[in-house]
């Protein structure tokens, strides 16, 4: 039971290249098992350090040339400014394309489904002559015709603003994908 | 020792390569290609994949050499790339178990020759009997002479984890080598009886 603890301390000392603790050294004086463990571990470490990795085999002929050819090709691609494609942009290309397509679809849907004129007010409402809407909408004051025109103008203005926003967004996407 | 010129350090070469020096990068390739190949062979047990991954490691190093910071050891940086590639490769498929014919068939009868053979084949034994992580840790520790801290950094593991991996790897290797030793002793014993 104690041997396991001491062997763990020996292994730790070998790994960290530190001194074996005094308690363990004292234990080893009377424990041939732990002395053998230390000797075997040291021999193994020496073998691992001394024996060359090349003994497990050399790479094939033209290995170095192959690596350098690939590196030079990469270097040429890096130096050709017109042909260089940013890898991140390339990787995200599909994402941007998807986002662009979704944007176009959104514009198309809005253009189709947005009513050309605002809904017609009920006749009773239009015949009231001069009237005042609630205070929260103070600009919409006047006849029903006035109100219709005002709503139409606002609708056109908002639609225009929305189109500008979408166009700006698309420009941004195009810049990101292109740059 | 005939040459009086001092070889530039890896870090100095990496700085030159970062500034566009292709010759410096080639020097680094020459220094590390076989070491990386060995690392991958022991780890993945497949020579062809080891060659491919060695090439890919250098390509990635070249692509990202601008990000290299010379205050970190170039070796640690390079083996970090190699380790990540090995992991992604290992995830793609299980390692191929290849029997080393030379390991078993070319054994010589005398016990001392057997011991030499056993020693000579210690990396082949490691390749077959250790897990990929254990093999990587053993290569980095005993062939690349990296500290436990550097190994932990390059493998993105804790120091304690690396210590455990090393301990288990040594234990496993000791068990396998001991078994082989016992088998060899039996062979030598039977040969002695025959003569």
Interface residues (C-beta under 8 A of the other chain):
Chain A: X8 X11 X12 X14 X15 X16 X40 X41 X44 X45 X47 X48 X49 X51 X53 X54 X55 X56 X57 X58 X59 X60 X63 X64 X66 X67 X68 X70 X71 X72 X74 X75
Chain B: X22 X25 X26 X29 X30 X33 X34 X35 X37 X38 X39 X41 X42 X47 X50 X51 X54 X55 X58 X59 X62 X63 X100 X119 X120 X121 X122 X123 X124 X126 X127 X138 X139 X141 X142 X143 X148 X163 X166 X167 X170 X171 X173 X174 X177
